[in-house]
Amino acid sequence: MDGKLRLYLDLIRWDRPAGWLLLLWPSLAALWIAAGGFPGWHLVVVFTLGTILMRSAGCCVNDVADREFDRHVKRTAQRPVTTGAVSVREALVLGAVLALAAFALVLTTNAATIAWSFAALAISIAYPYAKRYVSMPQAVLGVAFSFGIPMAFAAVRGEVPLLAWVLLLGNLFWVLAYDTEYAMVDRDDDLRIGIKTSAITLGRADVAVIMACYVATLFVWAVVMVGRIPAAVVLLTLAAAGAQAAWHYTLIRGRSREGCFRAFRLNHWFGFAVFAGTVAGYALA
């Protein structure tokens, strides 16, 4: 049983929290913005646990969908579903249990959040198959990974205003940046097996587009936050997050597997900087 548990934990990437942190910071920041400050511990706990559970469920679905592709990619060849150590049925059952646990948390919020959770689930399930048909599947992932933002507004306000969709757009640019870095790691393997990714579609424009996406993310956040929090906090946050983006440029400009993967793994600190700036701004407002 211990061996099976280890396989399940490997399946949901339990030892790699960067994945759920990338989802968590934008969702929590959206809670603060929607509430105009601290949104209350109930919603913070619901969105934190829900993010971890849904990211874990997404890993199960993703590995089932990609099991035939993953065996041909160096980085993913040893995933439990790909090797057969965990069956497709086991992975799907585990994913369903985790998703139901997340839905149980959503049920403690309100009708609007519950309704939007179905859209979030549908997009999450669709993403693993997008790379077969869409030249920029990272854009689909961007919507999926940003859907905690409208759900946060729904949970706080009972509705999803235009502001939530503006923030979603800004976050989508960030997802495009870091997931293109991730795709650059596997570009050679993906070309060989015929998977579509933004790294392949963009070609030699990849680094420039990634940096433009970082700028777009920070621009949208700054436009939203000016007037809501002190200007000094906005500037300090832009400096902190911008410095990280500049550092990532030094990691990815050579397009090495190691540099691109490191930039991806450390992207959650960029998200944390924006979240921390949001929290500090409302605390000082």
Residue, then its C-alpha position, 0 to 999 in steps of 0.5 A: m500500500d505504501g508503494k501505491l501511495r507513493l505512486y499516487l503522490d508522484l502522479i499528482r506531483w505532490d513533491r512539486p508544489a510550484g504547479w499549484l502555487l502558479l494557480l494559487w497566487p492569482s486566485l488569492a490576489a483576486l480575492w483581495i481585489a474583489a473584497g477591497g482587502f482581506p476577504g476572510w479566512h473561509l474564502v482563503v482556506v476554500f481557494t487554497l485547498g481547492t487550488i491544490l485539489m484541482r491542480s492534483a486532479g488536473c495532473c491525473v487527467n493530463d497524464v491519462a490524456d498524454r500517456e502515449f506522447d509522454r513515453h517519447v519525451k525525456r522529461t515525462a517518460q517515467r510518469p506512473v500512468t505512462t509506465g503502467a505503474v498506475s492504471v488509467r482507471e486508477a488515475l481517473v478515479l483518483g482525479a474524480v475523487l480529488a475534483l469532488a473534494a474540491f467541489a465540496l469546498v465550492l458548495t460552502t460558498n454561493a450559487a454564482t461560484i458553484a455555477w462558474s465552477f462547472a465552466a472551470l472544470a470543463i476548461s481544465i478537462a479540455y486543455p490536455y487535448a488542445k495540444r493536438y489541435v491548437s497551435m498555441p495550447q498554452a492560451v487554453l491553459g491560460v484560461a484554465f489557470s486563470f479561472g480562479i479569478p472570476m470564481a474569486f469575484a463570484a465568491v466575494r460579490g456574487e457576480v463576475p464584473l468586467l474587472a475580473w475578466v480584465l485581471l484574467l486577461g492579464n494573468l493569461f499573459w503570465v501563463l503564456a510566458y511561463d508555460t512557453e518556457y516550459a514548452m521550450v524544455d521539450r521542444d525537440d521531443d514535441l517536434r519529433i512526435g507532432i505535438k503543438t506548443s507555443a514554443i514551436t509556433l513562435g520559433r525564434a520569437d519565443v524569448a521576445v514574446i515571453m518577455a512581452c507577456y511579462v510586461a503585459t501582465l504587469f501593465v494590466w495589474a498596474v492599471v487595475m491597482v492604480g487608485r486602489i492601493p498606494a502608488a508607492v506599493v504599485l511601483l515597488t511591486l512592479a520593480a520586484a516582479g520586473a526584476q524577476a522577469a529580467w532574471h528569467y530572461t537571462l535563464i531562457r535567452g540561450r534556450s537551454r533545457e536547464g535554463c528554461f526549466r529553472a525559469f518555469r519552476l521559479n515563476h511562482w515567485f513572480g506571482f507571489a510578488v504580485f500577490a504580496g504587493t496586492v495584500a500590502g497595498y490594501a493593508l496600507a490603503 
